[in-house]
């Protein structure tokens, strides 16, 4: 990845998506790694890049990703995490959590310790534990033998191993001890997310009442919606306290379902995630997701029984899919790929194009193809 240093620069002529709307055309002044000013009138003097006809949006924020470029976050080798992060940054994801799949507690503690160091170095924004407190009935690509009900000591070990780096934990609310685990996670500074669950609506709402605020890849890995029993899908989608993750690769969700969900949840509750695995960008073949073998054919990763096992999605593709295939407007896609996930993580310096924020920016063509990526004022990919 080529990194181009930009001490001060004005990006001008683009359609700039800001919290207040779309500046057409607009300009952004970058200085010392920050956004110094944003406007749509006279362009300030200084070195400039003309982006006429293109979109300028905030760098993407992915809260659910397992790897990419051949690198897996479950590895104890920091180089694999660096490879995965570099791959996703090249596709516009300037902030991300590293997601871990279910494993025995001692193994998770080791993985968390490795990723915690990389979080302290600024490579990652934190860690997401997708398990091991998940339902056997809805385990998906999680090894059933390592799944367990949450116990206070297990939760304590995982949080302490992260020293504040564990930012989100997915659990199934029907498991014994889940409500106490939700409160323990929230008290420990982590987001409690509901996923891989066979719970009924009442069990889900009890978890939300206890403090759960995220639906892990809504629809996938959970009891389906039924007209007489809304289950986790209906309960999570209809509760304004909950942000809903969507894997918008057009494989996990039909475009109609993605559009209906995003429309009902609204711009303030919808978050796109990749759920990407190490195979992302590495081609078809055989890989591992945790302890399970995964075969990728035509970009679709599946277990031996045909179940989907994560994705090979990148956030720039998810953004395009939400707009071009699902019919959402560009500002809604910006909120879902940057603003809302940043807010949910409590990050105040990313996710929006506004003065004082980090200069994390993505340049898209008029057809939403990726043309440039800037992170903290440095070009990772400079637009032509």
N, C-alpha and C positions, 0 to 999 in steps of 0.2 A: 504494500500500500504506500503510495506516494503522499507525503505530508508536506504541504506548502504553507510556509509561515506567512501570516497576514497581520502586520502590526496595526494598520488602519486602512480601511477600505470602505467604499460606498457601493452598495449593490442597488442598481437603479433600473427602472422600466418594467419590473415584473408586476404580476398580480400578487400582492403581499397579503397573506391571511393573518390578521391581527385579532386580538380579543374583541376589538370594536367593530370588526367587519373586514371587508376586502378593499384594500387600496388599489385602484386601477387607473393609471399605473402608480406604483409606490416606490419608496426607496428606504433602505436600511443602512445606517452607518455603524460599522464595526470598529471597535477600538479596544486594544489590550484584552482580547478574548471575550469581550462583552458587547451587547447591543447598546450603543450609545444613544441612538436616536432613530425614530421611525416617522416617516411622513409621506404625504402624497402631493405636496406642492413643489416649490422651487427646490432643486437638488443642491445640497451644500457643495462647496468646492472641495476638491481632493481627488486622490486616485480612485477610479471607479471601474466597475464592470457592468456593462449593459446587458440586461436580461430580458429585453423586450420580447413579449409574447409568451413568456414562461411564468410558472408559478413559483413563489417562494414561501415555503411552509416551515414550521418548526421541526427540528430533528425528532425522529420517532422515539417513543418510549415503550419498550416491550417488557411486560411483567411476567411473561411465561415463555421461556425458551430453554431448551435442553442442550443446544450445541449448534454447530454448523461448520462448514468448510472441512469436514473430517474430524473436527475436535469435539469432545464430549465433556460437559461440566462434571460428570461423575468421575472423571480421571483424576488421579492424585498428581498428575503432571501439569504444572502451571502452563506449559507450552500449549497444551491442548485447549485450555481456556482462552489463551491469547489468540490462538488460531480462530476459534469460534467467534470471539468478539470482533476480530478484524473482519471476518466475513460479513457479519451483520452490520458493522459500521459502514462497510462499503455499499450496503443497500439502504443506508439512511438511518439506521438505529443507533443513535448517539448515546442512549441511556438504556441499560437493561439489567434485569435480574437474571441470575443463573438458577435454573430450576433443576432440582434433583428428584429422581424417581424413588419409589419406596425401596428400602433396604433395611437390614438389621440396624438397630440403634448404634452399636459401636462403629459400624461402617459409615453411617451417616455422619457421626461425630468427626471422623477423619476427613470426609469430604468437605464438611462445613469448615473445618479448620483451614484447609487449603484455600477455599474460596474466600474465607474471611480475610486472609492476608491480601488477596487480590482486590477485595473491596476496599481495604485500607489504602491500597496503592492507587485507587481511583479507576481501576479497570472496569469494575462492576458497581452497580448501585445497591447491591445486596443479593440475598439468596431467597429463593422460593422453594419450600419443601412441599412437593406434591406427594404426600404420604409420609409415613406408612399407615396413617390412621384412616384407611379407606375400606369401602365395602367389598367383600369377596364377590358379591353378586354383580358388581359394576366395576371390577378391577381394571378392565381395559388392558393396557400394556404394562401392568404392574404385577410382579410375581406374587401369586396368591399366598404362598407360604410365608412371606415376610410381613403380611398385613396384620394389624393388631388394633385393639381398642386403645385409646389414649389413656395413659396413666400419668399422674402428676410428675412422677420422677422422670419419666421419659421426656415429657415436654420440657422440664427443667434442664435436663442434660443437653437437649438440642438448642435451646435458647442460650444457655451458658457457653456452649461451644462457639456460637456465632458472635458473642460479645457485642450484640446490637446489630449484627449484619443479617440475621434472619429476619426478613421483612414481611414474609407471608407464608402461611402454612395452610394447605388444603386438607380438610377432613370430612368424613361422612357423619352427619349429625345424629343418625340413628344408633351409633355405637355407644355402648355404656361409657359413661364418663365424658362424653363429648361436650356437654354444656359447660362443665367445669373447665375442660381444656380450652374452650373458646375464651372464657374469662381469663384464664391463665395466659394465653397468648396475647390478648389485648393488653392486659396489665404489663406484660413483658415487652410491649412496644411493637408487636407484630400484628399484621392483618390476619384475621381468621377468615378463610374462604371455604365455601361449601362446594364439594365436588366428589365425583366417583361414589355416588350415593344411591341407595334404593329407598331413601326415606319418603315418608308421606309429607303432605304440606304442613301438618301440625308440627312434626319434628323439625322441619326446616325453619319454620317461623320461631320455634323455641331457640334455635341457634342464633337466628338474627336478633331476637330479643336479648340474647346473652352478649351480642357484640359482633357477630359475623357480618361482613360488609361486601364480600365479593363472591360472585358465582363463577367457579372455575369452568372454563369452556362450556357455557350453557348448552344444553341438549346432549352433548357428548359425555359419556360416562355417567349417565344418570337415568333414573326411571323416566320414561317418556310422558309427555303431557296427555292427559285423558280428560274427557269432558265431564266425568263425574268424580275424578280425583286428580286435581291439578298437579300433585306431586311437587318435586323440587323445581321443575321448569316453571310451572305457573306461579308458585310461591315466590321464587326469586325474581322472576321477571316483573311481577306486579308490586313488589315492595320497593318503595322509593328510597329506602336506606341502602339498597344493594346496587353495586356496579356489576355489570354482566360482561364477561369475556366472550368474544366470538372468534372462532378460527375461520377467517374469511378466505379460504383457499378454494371454495366452490366444490370441495369434496366432502369435508366434514358437515357443511351446511348447504342446502339448496339456496340459491340467491333469494327466492321468495321468503324463506324462513329468516335469512339474515336481514332482509329489508323490513319485514314485519316486526322482528325483535328490536332492531335499532329504532324503528319508528315509535314503538310503544315505550321502550326504555327512555328514549329521547337523547338529546345531545349531551346531557349532563351525566348519563349513567352507562353509556356504551364504551367498551374498551376492546379494540382489536388486539389479538395476540397471535404469535406464530405457532407456539407449541413445537417449534422446529427441533429436529434431532441432528445428530452429527452428520447424517447423510446430506443435509441441506447444502447444495452447491458442490457436492462431491460425486454426483452421478448415481445411476442405478447400481445395485449390488446388494451384498449382505453386510449388515451392521449389527451392533448390539445397542439396546436401550436398557440400561441397568444390566440385569442378568438374562434378559430375553433376546433371542435372535430376531432380527427384523430384516425382511426382504423388501427392497425398493424396486418397483417396476413402473416405468413411466412417471417417476417422481412421487409415487404413492407408497409410503412405508406401511407394511402390514405384517402381522404375526402369521404363524403357520395356519391358524384357523380363519384367516382372512380379515381379522379385526384391524382397524386402523391403529397405528402406533406412532402418534405424533404426526408431524408433517415435514415437508421440505419447503415451507413457505418463508418468504422474507417480507418485511413490513412494507416495502415499496409496492410489492405485488398485492398485498392485502389492501392497501390504500386504493390502488387502481380497481381492484375487484369490487370494493364497496361502492365506488362511484360509477364505474362503467357497466358492471353486471348487476348490481343491486339497486342502482338508481338514486343513491344518496348524493347530496351536494358536496362539493369540495370542503366547505367549512365544517360539515359534519364529520367528514373523514379526518380532518385535522384534529378535531376534538377527540375522536376515537383512537387515533394513533399517537397522540402526543399530550394534549391538555388534560384529559380526564385521567389517564394512567399516572401522569405526574402528580396531579392533585391527590389521587388515592394514596400514593406513596408519601405524600407530604413534602414533595420537592418543590421549592419555590423559584429555583433558578433555571428551570427547563420547562419545555412544553408549550411555550408561548413566544411569539415575536413581540417583545415590548422592551422599552428602555430598562436597563439594569439586569436583564436576563442573560444567561450565557449565550454566546453567539453559536448556537447549535442550529444549523439551517440546512434545508434540503431544497435543491433546485429541481423542478419537474418541468418537462416539456408540455406543450399544449395538449398532448395526448396522455399526459401524466407519466411518461417514461422518465426514469431517473437520469439526471444530467449533472448533478453536482452535490457534494456533501461537505459541509463545514462543521467542525467540532471545536468549540471554544476558540473560535477565531482562526483556526487553521484549516485549510482545504485538505480533505482527505482525497477528494476527487474534484478537480477544478473544472467548472463548466467551460465548454468551448466558446 
